[in-house]
Amino acid sequence: MSKVFIIAEAGVNHNGSLEIAKKMIDVAVDAGADAVKFQTFKAEKLVCRNAQKAEYQKKTTDKNESQFEMIKKLELDLNAHRELIMHCTERGIVFLSTPFDLDSIHLLHELGLEIFKIPSGEITNLPYLKEIGTLKKKVIMSTGMANLKEVEGALDVLTQAGTALEDITVLHCNTEYPTPFKDVNLLAMLTIQEAFKVKVGYSDHTLGIEVPIAAVALGAKVIEKHFTLGKNMQGPDHKTSLVPEELNGMVKAIRNIEKALGSGIKQPSHSELKNKSVARKSIIAVKSIKKGEVFTSENITAKRPGIGISPLEWDRVIGSKALRNFDEDEIIEI
């Protein structure tokens, strides 16, 4: 990845509607994202029928329905996946989807996905990790709720199953929706990078776009961020997602920061070379100097422009003799 890989996370914000899902693909394309990501699951394979919702889900959906009932309405079937993949292909954006069970892994593999996204909740799911590891595809793994030992364990499972470490990108993440800024702990991304010598990135659940931009400045190679067509839409994740205008702003800011990071080589840029002669100084006559007169700190100084002898040569000039007459403010030559 020569540039930051930006994943516009549609997730389940399509509300089970193929029409909305396609509109979300168009929004991601218009924003300049590299990929748009959905979620692939069968409710029966993912969650027990009596499982409770997360606290944030209780606030944004019908609190009387179970987690099973909520997500059952958000499934995308095989035909929907095919249509969305086709639409992504037509629009020139990468289709991604996070599998949440073994059958979904197989489905996405059969559909030809080259990148598999592991969500935070599956980082301790050994059979799941082994299954993805055996595919030997590129892997992006979120690490919300995990400690460093659990990240190491997941990486070991993936690599022992056959996936090369260089094909894995590990995303720092916090799974609280929205994540308080004080809990982001963005420097943990660098801890992961140092500990395992892997590519790193950041999956963001804060409000706004500041933190993913900061992550890029710290070296993130992948950014993932939820977006929606409208924060007031019915569903668990809309309120903490970016609207299209915000997604556009995040992508633009990341691309600008990406350019600003540069090569790391300290040298004048092409655009500033023209400023050297204007901003730097030359050795200049303070007053009239006669031919043969000795240059001293009393008759020369440093002033703009920087088109003559650099003041770095001061000690070499002091004590030498003028080869000709110099007027006040004339650039010294020796």
C-alpha positions as CSV (number, residue, x, y, z in Angstrom):
1,M,0.0,0.0,0.0
2,S,1.9,3.0,-1.3
3,K,-0.8,5.4,0.0
4,V,-3.2,5.3,2.9
5,F,-6.0,2.7,2.2
6,I,-9.2,4.4,3.3
7,I,-12.1,2.1,4.0
8,A,-15.6,3.7,4.1
9,E,-17.4,1.5,6.5
10,A,-21.0,1.1,5.4
11,G,-21.4,-1.7,7.9
12,V,-25.1,-2.3,8.4
13,N,-26.1,1.3,7.8
14,H,-27.9,0.1,4.7
15,N,-30.7,-1.1,7.0
16,G,-31.1,-4.2,4.9
17,S,-31.9,-2.3,1.8
18,L,-30.0,-3.0,-1.4
19,E,-31.0,0.4,-2.8
20,I,-29.5,2.2,0.2
21,A,-26.4,0.0,0.0
22,K,-25.8,1.0,-3.6
23,K,-26.3,4.6,-2.7
24,M,-23.6,4.2,0.0
25,I,-21.2,2.8,-2.6
26,D,-21.8,5.9,-4.7
27,V,-21.1,8.1,-1.7
28,A,-17.9,6.3,-0.9
29,V,-16.7,6.7,-4.5
30,D,-17.6,10.4,-4.6
31,A,-15.6,10.9,-1.4
32,G,-12.5,9.3,-2.9
33,A,-12.4,6.3,-0.5
34,D,-10.4,3.2,-1.7
35,A,-12.9,0.7,-0.5
36,V,-16.4,0.4,0.8
37,K,-17.1,-2.3,3.5
38,F,-20.2,-4.1,4.5
39,Q,-20.8,-7.0,6.9
40,T,-21.6,-10.6,6.0
41,F,-23.4,-12.8,8.5
42,K,-26.3,-15.1,9.3
43,A,-27.9,-14.1,12.5
44,E,-28.4,-17.7,13.5
45,K,-24.6,-18.3,13.2
46,L,-23.6,-15.1,14.9
47,V,-25.6,-14.5,18.1
48,C,-27.8,-16.4,20.5
49,R,-31.5,-15.6,20.3
50,N,-31.5,-14.2,23.9
51,A,-28.3,-12.2,23.6
52,Q,-28.5,-8.6,24.9
53,K,-27.6,-5.6,22.8
54,A,-24.6,-3.3,23.6
55,E,-25.6,-0.2,25.6
56,Y,-25.1,2.1,22.6
57,Q,-27.4,-0.2,20.5
58,K,-30.1,0.0,23.2
59,K,-30.0,3.8,22.8
60,T,-30.3,3.8,19.0
61,T,-32.7,1.0,18.4
62,D,-35.9,-0.5,19.8
63,K,-34.8,-1.5,23.3
64,N,-37.5,-4.2,23.5
65,E,-36.0,-6.3,20.6
66,S,-33.1,-8.7,21.1
67,Q,-29.7,-8.4,19.4
68,F,-30.8,-11.3,17.3
69,E,-33.9,-9.6,16.1
70,M,-32.0,-6.4,15.4
71,I,-29.3,-8.0,13.2
72,K,-31.6,-10.4,11.5
73,K,-33.1,-7.5,9.7
74,L,-29.7,-6.4,8.5
75,E,-28.5,-9.5,6.7
76,L,-27.4,-9.3,3.0
77,D,-28.1,-12.5,1.0
78,L,-25.9,-14.0,-1.7
79,N,-27.7,-12.1,-4.5
80,A,-27.3,-8.8,-2.7
81,H,-23.6,-9.5,-2.3
82,R,-23.3,-10.2,-6.0
83,E,-25.1,-7.0,-7.0
84,L,-23.0,-4.9,-4.6
85,I,-19.8,-6.4,-5.9
86,M,-20.9,-5.7,-9.5
87,H,-21.8,-2.1,-8.5
88,C,-18.4,-1.6,-6.9
89,T,-16.7,-2.9,-10.0
90,E,-18.6,-0.6,-12.2
91,R,-17.8,2.4,-10.0
92,G,-14.1,1.5,-9.6
93,I,-14.0,0.9,-5.8
94,V,-12.9,-2.1,-3.8
95,F,-15.7,-4.1,-2.3
96,L,-15.0,-5.4,1.2
97,S,-17.2,-7.2,3.8
98,T,-16.4,-8.4,7.2
99,P,-17.4,-12.1,7.8
100,F,-18.8,-12.9,11.2
101,D,-19.0,-16.7,10.9
102,L,-17.4,-19.6,9.1
103,D,-20.1,-19.8,6.4
104,S,-19.6,-16.1,5.7
105,I,-15.9,-16.6,5.3
106,H,-16.5,-19.3,2.7
107,L,-19.1,-17.2,0.9
108,L,-16.8,-14.2,0.6
109,H,-13.9,-16.4,-0.5
110,E,-16.1,-18.0,-3.2
111,L,-17.1,-14.5,-4.3
112,G,-13.4,-13.7,-4.9
113,L,-12.5,-11.3,-2.1
114,E,-8.8,-10.7,-1.9
115,I,-8.8,-8.8,1.4
116,F,-10.4,-10.2,4.5
117,K,-11.3,-7.9,7.4
118,I,-11.4,-9.4,10.9
119,P,-13.5,-7.5,13.3
120,S,-12.5,-6.8,16.9
121,G,-15.0,-9.3,18.3
122,E,-13.4,-12.3,16.5
123,I,-9.8,-11.7,17.6
124,T,-10.2,-14.5,20.2
125,N,-12.1,-16.9,17.9
126,L,-9.6,-19.6,17.1
127,P,-11.5,-21.6,14.5
128,Y,-12.5,-18.4,12.7
129,L,-8.9,-17.1,12.7
130,K,-7.6,-20.4,11.4
131,E,-10.1,-20.5,8.6
132,I,-9.1,-17.0,7.4
133,G,-5.4,-17.8,7.9
134,T,-5.6,-20.8,5.5
135,L,-6.9,-18.6,2.7
136,K,-3.5,-16.9,2.5
137,K,-5.1,-13.6,1.5
138,K,-4.4,-10.1,2.7
139,V,-5.8,-9.5,6.1
140,I,-6.8,-6.4,8.0
141,M,-7.5,-7.1,11.7
142,S,-9.1,-4.8,14.2
143,T,-8.0,-5.1,17.8
144,G,-10.7,-3.3,19.9
145,M,-11.0,-4.7,23.4
146,A,-7.8,-6.6,23.0
147,N,-4.5,-6.4,24.9
148,L,-1.1,-6.9,23.4
149,K,-1.0,-10.6,24.3
150,E,-4.3,-11.2,22.5
151,V,-3.1,-9.4,19.4
152,E,0.0,-11.6,19.5
153,G,-2.1,-14.7,19.8
154,A,-4.3,-13.8,16.9
155,L,-1.2,-13.1,14.7
156,D,0.3,-16.4,15.6
157,V,-2.9,-18.3,14.6
158,L,-3.1,-16.5,11.3
159,T,0.6,-17.0,10.4
160,Q,0.7,-20.6,11.5
161,A,-2.4,-21.3,9.4
162,G,-0.5,-19.9,6.3
163,T,-1.0,-16.2,6.0
164,A,2.3,-14.2,5.7
165,L,2.9,-11.6,8.4
166,E,3.7,-9.0,5.7
167,D,0.1,-9.5,4.4
168,I,-1.4,-8.5,7.7
169,T,-2.3,-5.0,8.7
170,V,-3.3,-4.5,12.4
171,L,-5.8,-1.8,13.2
172,H,-5.8,-0.2,16.6
173,C,-9.4,0.3,17.6
174,N,-11.8,1.1,20.5
175,T,-15.2,-0.5,20.2
176,E,-17.2,2.1,22.3
177,Y,-19.7,4.0,20.1
178,P,-18.8,6.8,20.2
179,T,-15.3,6.5,21.6
180,P,-14.5,9.2,24.1
181,F,-11.3,11.0,23.1
182,K,-9.7,10.2,26.4
183,D,-10.0,6.5,25.6
184,V,-8.6,6.5,22.0
185,N,-5.0,5.8,23.2
186,L,-3.8,6.4,19.6
187,L,-0.1,5.7,20.6
188,A,-1.1,2.1,21.1
189,M,-1.0,1.8,17.3
190,L,2.7,2.5,17.5
191,T,3.1,0.0,20.3
192,I,1.6,-2.7,18.0
193,Q,3.8,-1.7,15.2
194,E,7.0,-1.9,17.3
195,A,6.0,-5.1,19.0
196,F,5.1,-7.2,15.9
197,K,6.8,-5.3,13.0
198,V,3.6,-5.2,11.1
199,K,1.8,-2.6,9.1
200,V,-0.7,-0.7,11.3
201,G,-3.8,1.4,10.9
202,Y,-6.7,2.7,12.8
203,S,-10.4,1.9,12.9
204,D,-12.2,4.9,14.3
205,H,-15.4,5.2,16.3
206,T,-15.0,8.8,17.7
207,L,-17.3,11.6,16.6
208,G,-15.7,13.8,13.9
209,I,-12.6,13.3,11.8
210,E,-9.7,14.5,13.9
211,V,-8.4,11.2,15.2
212,P,-8.1,9.3,11.9
213,I,-6.3,12.3,10.5
214,A,-3.9,12.2,13.5
215,A,-3.5,8.4,13.0
216,V,-2.3,9.0,9.4
217,A,0.2,11.6,10.7
218,L,1.5,8.9,13.1
219,G,2.0,6.4,10.2
220,A,-1.3,4.6,9.8
221,K,-1.5,2.7,6.5
222,V,-5.2,1.9,6.7
223,I,-8.1,4.0,8.0
224,E,-11.6,2.7,8.6
225,K,-14.5,4.9,9.4
226,H,-18.3,4.4,9.5
227,F,-20.5,6.5,7.3
228,T,-24.2,6.9,6.8
229,L,-26.7,8.6,4.5
230,G,-28.2,10.3,7.5
231,K,-27.6,10.3,11.2
232,N,-31.3,10.2,12.0
233,M,-31.9,7.0,10.1
234,Q,-33.2,4.0,12.0
235,G,-30.4,1.6,13.1
236,P,-27.7,0.9,15.6
237,D,-24.7,2.8,14.0
238,H,-26.1,5.8,12.2
239,K,-25.7,8.4,15.0
240,T,-21.9,7.8,15.4
241,S,-21.3,7.7,11.6
242,L,-20.1,10.4,9.2
243,V,-22.5,11.9,6.8
244,P,-21.3,12.2,3.2
245,E,-20.0,15.7,3.6
246,E,-17.9,14.6,6.6
247,L,-16.6,11.6,4.8
248,N,-15.5,13.8,1.9
249,G,-13.7,16.1,4.4
250,M,-11.9,13.2,6.1
251,V,-10.7,11.7,2.8
252,K,-9.5,15.1,1.6
253,A,-7.7,15.8,4.9
254,I,-6.0,12.4,4.9
255,R,-4.8,12.9,1.3
256,N,-3.4,16.3,2.3
257,I,-1.6,14.9,5.3
258,E,-0.3,12.0,3.3
259,K,1.3,14.4,0.8
260,A,2.6,16.6,3.7
261,L,4.4,13.6,5.3
262,G,6.8,13.5,2.4
263,S,9.9,11.4,2.0
264,G,11.5,12.2,5.3
265,I,14.6,13.5,3.6
266,K,15.5,16.9,4.9
267,Q,16.3,19.0,1.9
268,P,14.8,22.1,0.2
269,S,11.6,21.4,-1.6
270,H,11.2,22.4,-5.3
271,S,8.6,25.0,-4.4
272,E,10.8,26.8,-1.8
273,L,14.1,26.9,-3.8
274,K,13.1,30.3,-5.2
275,N,12.9,31.7,-1.7
276,K,16.6,31.1,-0.8
277,S,17.9,34.2,-2.4
278,V,15.1,36.3,-0.9
279,A,15.2,35.0,2.7
280,R,18.9,34.3,3.2
281,K,21.7,36.8,3.5
282,S,24.9,37.8,1.9
283,I,28.0,39.6,3.2
284,I,27.4,43.3,2.5
285,A,29.4,46.5,2.9
286,V,28.2,48.6,5.8
287,K,29.8,51.7,4.4
288,S,32.1,52.6,1.5
289,I,35.2,50.4,1.4
290,K,38.4,51.4,-0.6
291,K,40.4,48.9,-2.6
292,G,43.1,47.3,-0.4
293,E,41.2,48.1,2.8
294,V,40.9,45.1,5.3
295,F,37.4,43.7,5.8
296,T,36.4,43.9,9.5
297,S,33.2,43.6,11.6
298,E,33.1,47.4,11.4
299,N,32.8,47.7,7.6
300,I,30.8,44.5,6.6
301,T,27.6,42.9,7.8
302,A,25.0,40.3,6.7
303,K,21.9,41.5,4.9
304,R,19.4,40.2,2.3
305,P,19.4,39.1,-0.5
306,G,21.3,35.9,-0.4
307,I,22.9,36.0,-3.8
308,G,26.5,36.8,-2.7
309,I,28.9,35.2,-0.2
310,S,27.1,33.4,2.5
311,P,27.6,34.6,6.1
312,L,28.8,31.1,6.8
313,E,32.0,32.3,5.1
314,W,32.3,35.2,7.6
315,D,35.6,34.1,9.2
316,R,37.2,33.6,5.8
317,V,36.2,37.1,4.7
318,I,37.3,38.9,7.9
319,G,40.9,40.0,7.6
320,S,41.1,39.7,3.8
321,K,41.6,42.8,1.6
322,A,39.1,44.4,-0.8
323,L,40.1,43.8,-4.4
324,R,38.2,46.9,-5.5
325,N,36.1,49.7,-4.1
326,F,32.7,48.8,-2.6
327,D,29.8,51.2,-2.0
328,E,27.5,51.0,1.0
329,D,25.0,48.0,0.8
330,E,27.0,46.5,-2.1
331,I,27.5,42.8,-2.0
332,I,31.1,41.9,-1.1
333,E,33.3,39.9,-3.5
334,I,36.7,38.4,-2.7
